[in-house]
């Protein structure tokens, strides 16, 4: 359905490929696909905010997470201030005991998001941040970069204390990806 909607728009440039709220999900077994754009403005209209809210940091089954703590690994190419709520929730998860590692290029992440992720305090020192771009010869041109968008959860998710879950897709954590672009997760 999503492909057909986009194909109609591609054949007719005067017809938009999506409506202001073309959001829907499709489920098959343990797999779920989210299609965007999604209408709305607040945290309740941000599926990733809800997804992060399903994570618990402790009480894991044996063999999951790390040292009894849920691990969360994130790679995100772009991250805008209008989705700083995700950074706030991730910082809170680290504070509650999850082991959080985030990979991104600071030139593609709003400074307000970076401030939210690195704010002082917290019981666990805040999320670990790993650079996602390198300029090894220091000529001002990036030699390698990560353009991925994913979240890996190993531990407790949505009541399952032995979860290993992957969220991936085309969508950056930007307002445009959530509310305006043809994206999927």
C-alpha positions in Angstrom: 0.0 0.0 0.0 2.8 2.5 0.9 4.7 1.7 -2.3 1.7 2.2 -4.4 0.9 5.5 -2.8 4.5 6.7 -3.4 4.4 5.4 -7.0 1.3 7.4 -7.8 3.0 10.5 -6.6 6.2 9.7 -8.6 4.1 9.3 -11.8 2.2 12.5 -11.2 4.4 15.3 -9.8 1.3 17.5 -9.1 -0.1 14.9 -6.6 1.7 14.7 -3.3 3.0 11.2 -2.4 1.5 11.4 1.1 -1.2 13.1 3.1 -0.3 15.1 6.2 -0.9 11.9 8.2 -0.1 8.8 6.1 1.0 6.9 9.2 0.2 3.2 9.5 1.8 0.1 10.8 1.8 -3.5 9.4 2.6 -6.6 11.5 3.6 -10.1 10.5 4.5 -12.5 13.2 7.1 -10.8 15.4 7.9 -8.2 12.8 6.3 -4.7 12.6 6.8 -2.0 10.1 6.0 1.7 10.7 5.3 4.0 7.8 5.5 7.8 8.0 4.7 10.7 7.9 2.7 10.8 11.1 0.4 13.7 12.1 0.5 15.3 15.6 3.1 17.3 17.5 3.7 15.9 21.0 5.5 12.9 22.5 2.3 10.8 22.2 2.5 11.2 18.5 6.2 10.0 18.3 6.3 6.2 18.0 10.0 6.1 19.0 9.2 7.9 22.3 6.7 5.2 23.1 9.2 2.5 22.1 11.8 3.9 24.4 9.2 4.0 27.2 8.9 0.2 26.9 12.5 -0.4 28.0 13.3 -1.5 31.6 16.8 -1.4 32.8 17.0 -4.2 35.4 15.3 -7.5 36.2 16.6 -9.3 33.1 16.7 -13.0 32.4 20.1 -14.7 32.7 22.3 -14.2 29.6 20.7 -10.9 28.5 22.0 -7.4 28.7 25.3 -6.7 30.4 25.9 -7.3 34.1 22.2 -7.5 34.8 21.5 -4.2 32.9 19.7 -3.7 29.6 22.0 -2.4 26.9 20.8 0.1 24.3 23.0 0.8 21.3 21.9 3.6 18.9 23.3 4.9 15.6 21.5 8.0 14.3 22.6 10.1 11.3 20.6 13.2 12.0 18.8 14.3 15.1 16.9 17.6 15.4 15.9 19.7 18.4 12.2 19.1 17.7 12.9 15.5 18.9 15.0 16.4 21.9 12.4 14.4 23.9 14.1 11.2 22.7 17.4 12.5 24.1 15.8 13.3 27.4 14.2 9.8 27.6 17.5 8.1 26.7 19.4 10.1 29.3 16.7 9.0 31.9 17.2 5.3 30.8 20.9 5.6 31.4 20.2 7.2 34.8 17.9 4.3 35.7 20.7 1.8 35.0 20.5 0.9 31.3 23.9 0.9 29.5 23.5 3.3 26.6 25.9 3.9 23.8 25.1 6.3 21.0 27.0 6.8 17.7 26.5 9.9 15.7 28.2 12.8 13.9 28.0 15.9 16.1 27.7 18.0 12.9 24.4 16.2 12.1 22.9 16.5 15.6 21.4 19.7 17.0 23.5 21.2 19.9 20.4 21.1 22.1 20.2 17.3 21.6 23.9 16.9 22.5 23.3 19.1 25.6 20.4 16.8 26.7 22.5 13.7 26.2 25.6 15.0 28.1 23.9 17.0 30.9 25.7 16.6 34.2 24.4 14.4 37.0 22.9 11.1 36.7 23.9 7.9 38.6 25.7 6.3 35.6 27.5 9.2 34.0 25.2 9.6 31.0 25.1 7.8 27.7 28.5 6.9 26.1 28.9 8.8 22.9 31.0 7.4 20.0 32.0 9.5 17.0 30.3 8.3 13.8 32.6 10.2 11.4 36.3 10.4 11.0 38.7 12.7 9.2 41.9 10.7 9.7 44.1 12.8 7.4 42.6 16.0 8.9 42.0 17.6 5.5 38.5 18.7 6.4 36.8 16.0 4.4 35.2 13.1 6.2 36.9 9.8 5.3 34.4 7.5 6.9 30.9 8.0 8.4 27.9 6.0 9.7 24.7 6.9 7.9 22.7 4.2 9.7 19.6 4.6 11.8 19.0 1.9 14.4 18.3 1.0 18.0 19.5 -2.3 19.4 17.9 -3.4 22.7 19.3 -6.4 24.7 17.5 -7.0 28.0 14.0 -6.0 29.1 11.5 -4.7 26.5 7.7 -4.5 26.7 7.6 -6.9 29.6 9.9 -9.5 28.0 13.0 -9.9 30.3 14.8 -11.8 27.6 14.4 -9.5 24.6 16.8 -8.8 21.8 15.1 -6.2 19.6 16.2 -4.1 16.6 14.5 -1.0 15.3 15.9 0.2 11.9 14.8 2.0 8.8 15.2 5.1 6.8 14.0 7.6 9.3 16.3 10.0 11.1 15.2 11.4 14.4 14.1 14.7 12.9 10.8 16.5 12.7 10.8 16.1 8.9 11.3 12.4 9.1 8.4 12.0 11.6 5.9 14.5 10.1 6.7 15.2 6.5 8.8 12.6 4.7 8.0 9.2 3.2 10.0 7.1 5.8 9.8 3.7 7.3 11.0 1.9 10.5 
